[in-house]
Amino acid sequence: MDDDPIPISLVAHTIFCPRRAWLEATGEKVESSQIERGNYDHRIVDRTGGAKDADSFQAINIRHEEWGVSGKLDAAQMTDDGVVIREYKATPVKRSMTVTEAMRIQLALQAACLMDMGYRVAGTEIFFTTHHRRVEVELDEDDFARAKDAVDQTRALITSDTAPEPLEDDARCMRCSHVGICLPEERKLTAVSHRIVVEAPDNQVTHLSTAGAKAFSRAGRMVVFKEGEEIASVPLDSIQGLQIHGNTDLSSGLIRELMWRNIPILWCSGTGRLYGWSMPSYGPNGQQRVDQHVASHEGRLGLAREFIISKVHNQGVLLRRSDKQNPVLPQMRQIEKQLANANRWQDVLGLEGEAAALYFSQFGHLIKADKREDWAWTARMRRPAPDALNSLLDYAYTLLLSDCIRAVLSCGLDPHAGFLHSSKRNKPALALDLMEEFRAPVADSVVQTVVNNGEVRASGFVYALGSVRMDDVTRKTLIRAYERRMETELTHPLFGYKATWRRIIEIQARLILGYLDGTQSEYKGIRVR
């Protein structure tokens, strides 16, 4: 049993939105201009020992033993009549100095804590930092009663086994910092009627692929050196994830700084085999991660089937875009229909294998006719790649898998507990599950593009003992092309708004989370048109 006191701020979030409080309690954290503005405005009061005189106090920890809540006072002034509580609030969204219900509850809880600690409260006030003005707030018995009820409501909320339903068609969602992870409209799995813009939904994934280079942290930047010469400098604030390719080293200071910033690091070999990743010890959705393992052990055929239906559909679309008369398209469509009615694992896996065989039998037709002589294709064969196209596919799939792992980790889920791929072979099964529906429209499409556009050449590969690998120039070209694809905006096939491929992958990961925590009754995969 967790006897830790409930933060007063969490109770205030419950008043604003129960689901917002749930997300906060499960460890979901976001960065937004509104939050950063609030942090900036609190920079003075959060600095202990900075009071102007002996009767002024800042950043004071408080607690109510009976109610089981704790928090911190922004500022307090000792007067002859007692303590005057001051709470600092920014108003970057709604510019009016309005004392909301959540603010009153917060002040009432702070006052109750002080009184439980043996102090007399003479008054409470809000200082609006945007306006540089204070507003006195008079509390009555009803405020304290509502505050106690809010504490009880919050305790019941965070100890519940199920997530609360998102708000429906509510204006609060339009100004909530957590809307990008809550996805209130998307949970209905229908077209979204309100376009909610996520602030900075995806910075850049940075790739280090120069053999022999070493990266350090310096003055808020990642600097990269090779043979004593600086070859790159990137602001840490612009890095969403860091991917290491081959023999490239990171300093311990840089690794520690990225861990503090909750930025994942993934390592892969020069040939594209993913070796592992690093993340901080603390992450969101611990209970949902437990539920994920239970569901993975029990099996969720509907979830696995949806991954495969979307995969087969997208493979057919990619073939159709190159040749509307491709002879395997009718069979692909028939398999897609059969999958929708398949109720046994062996049927799903058998149909998936049949579709894959058809698709890769025609993969060579994705290459322009005048280039096929230099880019011979026989069949899909995995590591070691026997030809240049398979080598490109191997590496593109590793890049896609890395993005799926980052998306799964951002939700607090375990990449290893999957529903389609087996966890017995110690592979990131859930990330591989999520990856299925994106193989054709992302990875295969990137390979098709770099070959047909002449961005890579058949001469840019090294042949040794029956295996083929890319040279340094070809590998970097493929990485750049992949990043272009991930930054491309498209209309979401289900929700109807524009988002990048990288953002769509994270949305799908959060829909898996919604299915697991009971917010959604089902999961729908991405089907491109």
C-alpha positions as CSV (number, residue, x, y, z in Angstrom):
1,M,0.0,0.0,0.0
2,D,1.4,3.4,-1.0
3,D,0.9,5.8,1.9
4,D,2.6,8.8,0.3
5,P,0.6,12.0,0.7
6,I,-1.3,13.3,-2.4
7,P,0.3,16.4,-3.9
8,I,-2.0,19.5,-3.6
9,S,-1.2,20.3,-7.2
10,L,-2.7,16.9,-8.2
11,V,-5.9,17.7,-6.4
12,A,-6.1,21.0,-8.3
13,H,-5.7,19.1,-11.6
14,T,-8.5,16.8,-10.6
15,I,-10.8,19.8,-10.4
16,F,-9.7,20.9,-13.8
17,C,-10.0,17.4,-15.4
18,P,-9.9,14.0,-13.7
19,R,-8.2,12.4,-16.7
20,R,-5.5,15.1,-16.5
21,A,-4.9,14.2,-12.9
22,W,-4.8,10.5,-13.8
23,L,-2.1,11.2,-16.4
24,E,-0.1,13.2,-13.9
25,A,-0.4,10.4,-11.3
26,T,0.8,7.8,-13.7
27,G,3.9,9.8,-14.4
28,E,3.0,11.3,-17.8
29,K,5.0,14.5,-18.2
30,V,4.9,17.0,-21.0
31,E,6.7,20.2,-22.0
32,S,4.8,23.2,-23.2
33,S,5.2,26.9,-23.4
34,Q,2.4,27.3,-20.7
35,I,4.3,25.0,-18.3
36,E,7.6,26.6,-19.0
37,R,6.1,30.0,-18.4
38,G,4.8,28.9,-15.0
39,N,8.2,27.4,-14.1
40,Y,9.9,30.7,-15.1
41,D,7.5,32.8,-13.0
42,H,8.2,30.5,-10.0
43,R,12.0,30.9,-10.3
44,I,12.1,33.4,-7.5
45,V,9.7,31.7,-5.0
46,D,11.3,28.3,-5.6
47,R,14.6,29.7,-4.4
48,T,14.7,29.1,-0.7
49,G,16.4,31.6,1.5
50,G,15.5,34.4,-0.8
51,A,13.0,36.2,1.5
52,K,13.3,40.0,1.8
53,D,12.8,40.0,5.6
54,A,12.6,37.8,8.6
55,D,8.7,37.6,8.4
56,S,8.7,36.5,4.7
57,F,9.1,32.9,3.7
58,Q,9.2,31.2,0.3
59,A,9.0,27.6,-1.0
60,I,7.7,26.2,2.3
61,N,6.8,22.5,2.5
62,I,3.5,21.9,4.2
63,R,1.4,18.8,5.0
64,H,-2.0,17.7,6.4
65,E,-1.5,14.5,8.3
66,E,-5.2,13.6,8.6
67,W,-6.1,14.4,5.0
68,G,-3.0,12.8,3.6
69,V,-2.0,15.7,1.4
70,S,1.2,17.7,1.0
71,G,2.5,20.6,-1.0
72,K,4.6,23.7,-1.1
73,L,3.7,27.3,-0.5
74,D,5.0,29.7,-3.1
75,A,5.2,32.5,-0.4
76,A,4.0,33.2,3.1
77,Q,4.0,36.4,5.1
78,M,3.8,36.4,8.9
79,T,1.5,39.1,10.3
80,D,0.1,39.9,13.8
81,D,-3.1,38.2,12.8
82,G,-1.4,35.1,11.4
83,V,0.0,33.8,8.1
84,V,-1.0,35.3,4.7
85,I,-0.6,32.7,1.9
86,R,0.3,33.9,-1.6
87,E,0.1,31.6,-4.7
88,Y,1.7,32.7,-8.0
89,K,-0.2,32.0,-11.2
90,A,0.5,32.8,-14.8
91,T,-2.2,33.4,-17.4
92,P,-0.6,32.8,-20.8
93,V,-3.8,31.3,-22.3
94,K,-6.7,33.1,-20.7
95,R,-5.5,36.6,-20.1
96,S,-8.0,37.5,-17.5
97,M,-7.3,37.5,-13.7
98,T,-9.9,34.9,-12.9
99,V,-9.7,32.9,-9.7
100,T,-10.9,29.5,-10.8
101,E,-12.4,26.7,-8.7
102,A,-9.1,24.8,-8.9
103,M,-7.3,27.8,-7.5
104,R,-9.7,28.2,-4.6
105,I,-9.4,24.5,-3.8
106,Q,-5.6,24.8,-3.9
107,L,-5.6,27.8,-1.5
108,A,-8.1,26.0,0.8
109,L,-5.8,22.9,1.0
110,Q,-2.8,25.1,1.7
111,A,-4.6,26.9,4.5
112,A,-5.9,23.6,5.9
113,C,-2.3,22.2,6.0
114,L,-1.0,25.3,7.8
115,M,-3.8,25.1,10.4
116,D,-3.2,21.4,10.9
117,M,0.5,22.3,11.5
118,G,-0.6,24.7,14.3
119,Y,-0.6,28.1,12.5
120,R,-3.4,30.6,12.2
121,V,-4.2,31.7,8.6
122,A,-4.9,35.4,8.3
123,G,-5.6,35.4,4.5
124,T,-5.0,33.9,1.1
125,E,-4.3,35.6,-2.2
126,I,-3.3,34.9,-5.8
127,F,-0.6,36.9,-7.5
128,F,-1.1,36.9,-11.3
129,T,2.4,37.1,-12.7
130,T,1.3,38.1,-16.2
131,H,-0.5,41.2,-14.8
132,H,1.8,41.8,-11.8
133,R,-1.3,42.2,-9.6
134,R,-2.6,40.3,-6.6
135,V,-6.2,39.3,-5.9
136,E,-7.3,38.5,-2.3
137,V,-9.4,35.4,-1.9
138,E,-11.7,35.0,1.0
139,L,-12.3,31.3,2.0
140,D,-15.3,30.0,3.8
141,E,-16.4,26.6,5.3
142,D,-17.8,25.5,1.9
143,D,-14.4,25.9,0.3
144,F,-12.7,23.7,3.0
145,A,-15.5,21.1,2.6
146,R,-15.1,21.1,-1.2
147,A,-11.3,20.8,-0.7
148,K,-11.7,17.7,1.5
149,D,-14.1,16.2,-1.0
150,A,-11.6,16.9,-3.8
151,V,-8.9,15.1,-1.8
152,D,-11.1,12.0,-1.4
153,Q,-12.0,12.2,-5.1
154,T,-8.4,12.3,-6.1
155,R,-7.5,9.4,-3.9
156,A,-10.2,7.3,-5.4
157,L,-9.1,8.3,-8.8
158,I,-5.5,7.4,-8.5
159,T,-6.2,4.1,-6.8
160,S,-8.7,3.0,-9.4
161,D,-7.8,0.1,-11.7
162,T,-9.3,1.9,-14.8
163,A,-8.5,5.2,-16.4
164,P,-11.2,7.9,-16.4
165,E,-13.0,8.7,-19.6
166,P,-11.7,11.7,-21.6
167,L,-13.7,14.9,-21.6
168,E,-16.1,15.1,-24.5
169,D,-16.3,18.2,-26.7
170,D,-14.9,20.3,-23.9
171,A,-13.1,23.7,-24.3
172,R,-10.7,22.7,-21.6
173,C,-9.0,20.3,-23.9
174,M,-8.1,23.1,-26.3
175,R,-5.8,24.7,-23.6
176,C,-4.6,21.6,-21.8
177,S,-0.9,20.9,-21.9
178,H,-1.6,17.1,-21.8
179,V,-3.8,17.0,-24.8
180,G,-1.1,15.4,-27.0
181,I,-0.9,12.3,-24.8
182,C,-4.5,12.2,-23.6
183,L,-6.0,12.2,-27.2
184,P,-9.5,12.9,-26.0
185,E,-11.1,13.1,-29.4
186,E,-9.0,10.3,-30.9
187,R,-10.2,7.8,-28.3
188,K,-13.5,7.5,-30.2
189,L,-11.5,6.1,-33.1
190,T,-13.4,8.4,-35.5
191,A,-12.7,11.6,-37.4
192,V,-11.6,14.4,-35.1
193,S,-14.0,17.4,-35.1
194,H,-11.6,19.7,-33.2
195,R,-8.1,20.3,-34.5
196,I,-5.9,20.4,-31.4
197,V,-2.3,21.4,-32.2
198,V,0.4,19.7,-30.2
199,E,3.2,22.1,-29.3
200,A,6.5,20.9,-30.7
201,P,5.2,17.4,-31.2
202,D,8.5,16.1,-32.5
203,N,11.9,17.6,-32.4
204,Q,14.7,16.0,-34.4
205,V,16.0,12.4,-33.9
206,T,19.8,12.9,-34.1
207,H,21.9,10.3,-35.8
208,L,25.7,9.8,-35.1
209,S,27.1,7.7,-37.9
210,T,30.7,8.8,-38.4
211,A,33.0,6.0,-37.4
212,G,35.6,7.0,-34.8
213,A,33.7,10.2,-33.7
214,K,33.0,11.0,-30.0
215,A,30.2,13.2,-28.6
216,F,30.3,15.3,-25.5
217,S,27.9,17.6,-23.6
218,R,29.0,21.2,-23.4
219,A,27.0,24.3,-22.4
220,G,23.6,22.8,-23.3
221,R,24.8,21.4,-26.6
222,M,26.0,18.1,-27.9
223,V,29.4,18.6,-29.6
224,V,31.0,15.9,-31.8
225,F,34.7,15.5,-32.4
226,K,36.8,13.3,-34.7
227,E,40.5,13.3,-34.5
228,G,40.5,16.5,-32.4
229,E,38.3,18.5,-34.8
230,E,34.7,19.5,-34.1
231,I,32.5,18.2,-36.8
232,A,29.0,18.9,-35.3
233,S,27.2,20.9,-32.6
234,V,23.6,20.4,-31.8
235,P,21.4,22.0,-29.1
236,L,20.3,19.4,-26.6
237,D,16.8,21.1,-26.5
238,S,16.3,20.1,-30.1
239,I,17.0,16.4,-29.7
240,Q,14.0,14.1,-29.4
241,G,16.1,10.9,-29.5
242,L,19.7,10.0,-30.2
243,Q,20.7,7.1,-32.5
244,I,24.2,5.7,-32.6
245,H,25.5,3.9,-35.6
246,G,28.5,1.7,-35.5
247,N,31.8,2.7,-33.8
248,T,30.7,6.1,-32.3
249,D,31.3,6.9,-28.7
250,L,29.4,9.0,-26.1
251,S,30.9,10.6,-23.0
252,S,29.4,9.6,-19.7
253,G,28.5,13.2,-19.1
254,L,26.4,13.3,-22.3
255,I,24.7,10.0,-21.5
256,R,23.8,11.4,-18.0
257,E,22.5,14.7,-19.4
258,L,20.3,12.9,-21.9
259,M,19.0,10.6,-19.2
260,W,18.1,13.6,-17.0
261,R,16.3,15.1,-20.0
262,N,14.4,11.8,-20.6
263,I,15.9,11.5,-24.1
264,P,16.3,7.9,-25.3
265,I,19.5,6.7,-26.7
266,L,19.5,3.7,-29.1
267,W,22.6,1.8,-30.3
268,C,22.9,-0.1,-33.6
269,S,25.7,-1.7,-35.5
270,G,27.2,-0.3,-38.7
271,T,25.1,-2.9,-40.6
272,G,21.9,-1.8,-38.9
273,R,21.4,-4.4,-36.2
274,L,19.8,-2.8,-33.1
275,Y,21.7,-3.7,-30.0
276,G,19.9,-1.8,-27.2
277,W,18.7,1.4,-25.7
278,S,18.9,3.5,-22.5
279,M,16.2,5.3,-20.6
280,P,15.7,6.7,-17.1
281,S,14.6,4.4,-14.3
282,Y,11.4,6.2,-13.8
283,G,8.7,6.3,-16.4
284,P,4.9,6.7,-16.7
285,N,2.1,4.1,-16.6
286,G,3.6,1.5,-14.3
287,Q,0.3,-0.2,-13.6
288,Q,-0.6,-0.2,-17.3
289,R,2.8,-1.8,-17.9
290,V,1.8,-4.6,-15.5
291,D,-1.5,-4.9,-17.4
292,Q,0.4,-5.1,-20.6
293,H,2.4,-8.1,-19.5
294,V,-0.8,-9.9,-18.3
295,A,-2.5,-9.2,-21.6
296,S,0.6,-10.3,-23.5
297,H,0.6,-13.6,-21.6
298,E,-3.1,-14.2,-22.1
299,G,-3.0,-13.1,-25.7
300,R,-5.1,-10.5,-27.5
301,L,-6.0,-11.9,-30.9
302,G,-8.0,-8.8,-31.9
303,L,-5.0,-6.5,-31.4
304,A,-2.6,-8.8,-33.3
305,R,-5.1,-9.3,-36.1
306,E,-5.4,-5.5,-36.5
307,F,-1.6,-5.1,-36.9
308,I,-1.6,-7.7,-39.7
309,I,-4.7,-6.4,-41.5
310,S,-3.2,-2.9,-41.6
311,K,0.2,-4.3,-42.8
312,V,-1.4,-6.3,-45.6
313,H,-3.6,-3.4,-46.7
314,N,-0.6,-1.0,-46.8
315,Q,1.5,-3.5,-48.8
316,G,-1.3,-3.7,-51.3
317,V,-1.5,0.1,-51.6
318,L,2.2,0.4,-52.2
319,L,2.1,-2.2,-55.0
320,R,-1.0,-0.5,-56.5
321,R,0.7,2.9,-56.6
322,S,3.4,1.4,-58.8
323,D,1.2,-0.8,-60.9
324,K,-2.6,-0.7,-60.7
325,Q,-2.7,-3.9,-62.8
326,N,-0.3,-5.9,-60.5
327,P,-1.5,-9.5,-60.7
328,V,-1.3,-10.2,-56.9
329,L,-3.5,-7.3,-55.9
330,P,-6.8,-9.3,-56.0
331,Q,-5.2,-12.0,-53.8
332,M,-3.9,-9.4,-51.4
333,R,-7.4,-7.9,-51.1
334,Q,-8.9,-11.3,-50.5
335,I,-6.4,-12.1,-47.7
336,E,-7.3,-8.8,-46.1
337,K,-10.9,-9.8,-46.0
338,Q,-10.1,-13.2,-44.7
339,L,-8.0,-11.7,-41.9
340,A,-10.9,-9.7,-40.7
341,N,-12.9,-12.9,-40.0
342,A,-10.0,-15.0,-38.7
343,N,-10.5,-16.2,-35.2
344,R,-7.5,-18.5,-34.7
345,W,-3.8,-17.5,-34.2
346,Q,-2.6,-20.1,-36.7
347,D,-5.0,-18.6,-39.3
348,V,-3.8,-15.1,-38.8
349,L,-0.1,-16.1,-39.0
350,G,-0.8,-18.3,-42.0
351,L,-2.5,-15.5,-43.9
352,E,0.2,-13.0,-42.9
353,G,2.9,-15.4,-44.3
354,E,0.9,-15.8,-47.5
355,A,0.5,-12.1,-48.0
356,A,4.2,-11.5,-47.3
357,A,5.2,-14.1,-50.0
358,L,2.9,-12.4,-52.5
359,Y,4.1,-8.9,-51.7
360,F,7.8,-9.6,-51.8
361,S,7.4,-11.7,-55.0
362,Q,6.5,-8.3,-56.6
363,F,8.8,-6.1,-54.6
364,G,11.2,-5.8,-57.6
365,H,8.4,-4.1,-59.6
366,L,8.5,-1.1,-57.2
367,I,11.8,-0.2,-58.8
368,K,11.7,1.6,-62.1
369,A,12.2,-0.6,-65.2
370,D,15.3,1.2,-66.3
371,K,17.0,0.6,-63.0
372,R,16.1,-3.0,-62.4
373,E,19.2,-4.3,-64.1
374,D,21.4,-2.7,-61.5
375,W,19.1,-3.5,-58.7
376,A,18.4,-7.2,-59.1
377,W,15.7,-8.7,-56.8
378,T,15.1,-12.4,-56.2
379,A,13.4,-12.6,-52.8
380,R,13.3,-11.1,-49.3
381,M,16.3,-12.6,-47.4
382,R,17.4,-11.3,-44.0
383,R,20.8,-10.8,-42.4
384,P,23.2,-11.3,-43.9
385,A,21.6,-9.5,-46.9
386,P,22.6,-11.2,-50.2
387,D,22.0,-8.1,-52.4
388,A,21.8,-4.3,-52.2
389,L,18.0,-4.0,-52.0
390,N,17.8,-6.4,-49.0
391,S,20.7,-4.5,-47.4
392,L,18.7,-1.3,-47.7
393,L,15.6,-2.9,-46.4
394,D,17.4,-4.3,-43.3
395,Y,18.7,-0.9,-42.4
396,A,15.4,0.9,-43.1
397,Y,13.6,-1.6,-40.9
398,T,16.1,-0.9,-38.1
399,L,15.5,2.8,-38.3
400,L,11.7,2.2,-38.2
401,L,12.0,-0.2,-35.3
402,S,14.0,2.4,-33.4
403,D,11.2,4.9,-33.8
404,C,8.6,2.4,-32.7
405,I,10.7,1.6,-29.6
406,R,10.9,5.4,-28.8
407,A,7.1,5.7,-29.2
408,V,6.4,2.7,-27.0
409,L,8.9,3.9,-24.3
410,S,7.3,7.4,-24.3
411,C,4.0,5.7,-23.3
412,G,5.7,3.8,-20.5
413,L,5.0,0.5,-22.1
414,D,7.5,-2.4,-22.3
415,P,8.8,-2.9,-25.8
416,H,9.3,-6.6,-25.1
417,A,5.8,-7.6,-24.2
418,G,4.0,-8.0,-27.5
419,F,0.8,-9.5,-28.9
420,L,1.8,-10.7,-32.3
421,H,5.5,-11.4,-32.0
422,S,6.7,-13.7,-29.3
423,S,8.5,-12.4,-26.3
424,K,10.3,-15.7,-25.8
425,R,13.2,-14.8,-28.1
426,N,14.0,-11.6,-26.1
427,K,13.1,-9.3,-29.0
428,P,11.3,-6.0,-28.6
429,A,8.0,-7.7,-29.5
430,L,5.6,-4.9,-29.0
431,A,7.7,-2.5,-31.0
432,L,7.9,-5.1,-33.8
433,D,4.0,-5.4,-33.5
434,L,3.6,-1.7,-33.9
435,M,6.1,-1.6,-36.7
436,E,4.1,-3.9,-39.0
437,E,1.6,-1.4,-40.2
438,F,4.4,1.1,-41.0
439,R,6.7,-1.2,-42.9
440,A,5.3,-0.5,-46.4
441,P,4.4,3.2,-46.2
442,V,7.5,4.2,-44.4
443,A,10.5,1.8,-44.7
444,D,9.7,0.2,-48.0
445,S,8.7,3.5,-49.5
446,V,12.0,5.1,-48.4
447,V,14.0,2.3,-50.1
448,Q,11.9,2.6,-53.3
449,T,12.5,6.4,-53.3
450,V,16.2,6.5,-52.8
451,V,16.7,3.9,-55.6
452,N,14.2,5.3,-58.1
453,N,15.5,8.9,-57.6
454,G,19.1,7.8,-57.9
455,E,20.0,9.0,-54.4
456,V,22.0,5.8,-53.9
457,R,23.9,3.8,-56.4
458,A,24.4,0.1,-56.8
459,S,28.1,0.7,-56.6
460,G,27.7,2.0,-53.0
461,F,27.9,-1.4,-51.4
462,V,30.6,-3.7,-50.1
463,Y,30.4,-7.4,-51.0
464,A,32.2,-9.9,-48.8
465,L,31.7,-13.7,-48.4
466,G,28.2,-13.7,-49.9
467,S,26.9,-10.8,-47.8
468,V,26.3,-7.2,-48.8
469,R,26.5,-4.0,-46.7
470,M,26.3,-0.3,-47.4
471,D,29.3,1.9,-47.5
472,D,29.4,5.0,-45.4
473,V,28.0,7.4,-48.0
474,T,25.1,5.1,-48.9
475,R,24.2,4.6,-45.2
476,K,24.1,8.3,-44.5
477,T,22.0,8.9,-47.6
478,L,19.5,6.3,-46.5
479,I,19.3,7.9,-43.0
480,R,18.7,11.3,-44.4
481,A,16.0,10.0,-46.7
482,Y,14.4,8.2,-43.8
483,E,14.3,11.3,-41.7
484,R,12.7,13.2,-44.6
485,R,10.0,10.6,-44.7
486,M,9.4,10.8,-40.9
487,E,9.1,14.6,-41.0
488,T,6.6,14.5,-43.9
489,E,3.1,15.6,-43.0
490,L,0.1,13.7,-44.2
491,T,-3.6,13.5,-43.4
492,H,-4.2,11.0,-40.7
493,P,-6.2,8.2,-42.3
494,L,-8.5,7.8,-39.3
495,F,-8.6,11.2,-37.6
496,G,-8.5,13.5,-40.6
497,Y,-5.9,16.0,-39.4
498,K,-2.3,16.5,-40.6
499,A,0.6,15.0,-38.6
500,T,4.1,13.8,-39.3
501,W,4.8,10.1,-39.7
502,R,6.8,10.2,-36.4
503,R,3.9,11.8,-34.6
504,I,1.5,9.2,-36.1
505,I,3.6,6.4,-34.8
506,E,3.4,7.8,-31.3
507,I,-0.4,8.3,-31.6
508,Q,-0.7,4.6,-32.6
509,A,1.4,3.6,-29.6
510,R,-0.9,5.7,-27.3
511,L,-3.9,4.0,-28.9
512,I,-2.4,0.7,-27.8
513,L,-2.1,2.1,-24.3
514,G,-5.7,3.3,-24.5
515,Y,-6.8,-0.2,-25.4
516,L,-4.8,-1.7,-22.5
517,D,-6.0,0.8,-19.9
518,G,-9.7,0.4,-20.9
519,T,-10.1,3.9,-22.4
520,Q,-10.9,2.3,-25.8
521,S,-12.8,-0.9,-26.6
522,E,-10.6,-1.7,-29.6
523,Y,-7.5,-0.7,-31.5
524,K,-7.5,0.5,-35.1
525,G,-4.3,0.4,-37.2
526,I,-3.1,2.8,-39.9
527,R,-4.4,2.1,-43.4
528,V,-3.1,4.4,-46.0
529,R,-5.0,5.3,-49.2
